[in-house]
Amino acid sequence: MMHSAPRLQTSHRVFLLPFMMLLMIVILSGCGDKEPAQRKAFIDFLQSRILDKPVLAVPQLTEAQKKDFGDYTKDYAIITGFHHQMNIELDSSLVPVFAGMNGVNSVSNLLEQRDDLKKMADSSERWKEKIVLLKTQADTQHAALKQPEDLKKVYDQVYEKTIVKPSAVTEQVFDLLPQVLNLIVAKADFIKSQGKNVTITGNRLQFANQKQLDKYNAIQQQLVPLNAQLMQLSRQMQQMVR
């Protein structure tokens, strides 16, 4: 009788161990089942909220969406992070520049704001570098993603629409901006250099001779098409960067 107790305890442990292992397998398999649903929810969001829209929008995720997407919220954060930083850069650079340019509504205003415009022209030559850096950082994060093929196909289209194209347009704006600003400054300098040989009446200029007029027109002929191109690209950019 004294020797039977250990056998009962041993038998109890033998049955308990497989039960615990089975329980762990059930728990782990239950966790893994969330990924397909999270991926599908994320794909549906990218398709309906970004790709299917005629204009570009990068909506912020709600708390419910973050829960539905799981770890895929990190993939979306690449896009929202890029646009957040892009908007900061544009607000600190283009907004004051275009405000200054729009404020030049007469020849006298042009001459008064000449120095400010020159400072903007000099600064604008460095602005493109910041946009290129933001794009490079986003590209590095994008390349590091390990996504299932069905998600990758949709995500890459979203990345093209929300990052690649806006970056390209913004870089073109920053290529043109220094040229336009420097020509505006050159125009102001030329007018000022004429002294009494030019008569200023509001937005009208009257030069003393044809040679002076030809020099002024030469600046205008460079400036007008570049400025028109800049305005067109700026409108595109405003629709693509939000």
Secondary structure, DSSP 8 states (H G I E B T S, - for coil): -TTSHHHHHHHHHHHHHHHHHHHHHHHHHHHHTHHHHHHHHHHHHHIIIIIT-SS-------HHHHHHHTTHHHHHHHHHHHHHHHHHHHHHHHHHHHHHHHT--SHHHHHHTHHHHHHHHHHHTTHHHHHHHHHHHHHHHHHT----HHHHHHHHHHHIIIIIHHHHHHHHHHHHHHHHHHHHHHHHHHHHHTGGGEEEETTEEEESSHHHHHHHHHHHHHHHHHHHHHHHHHHHHHHH--
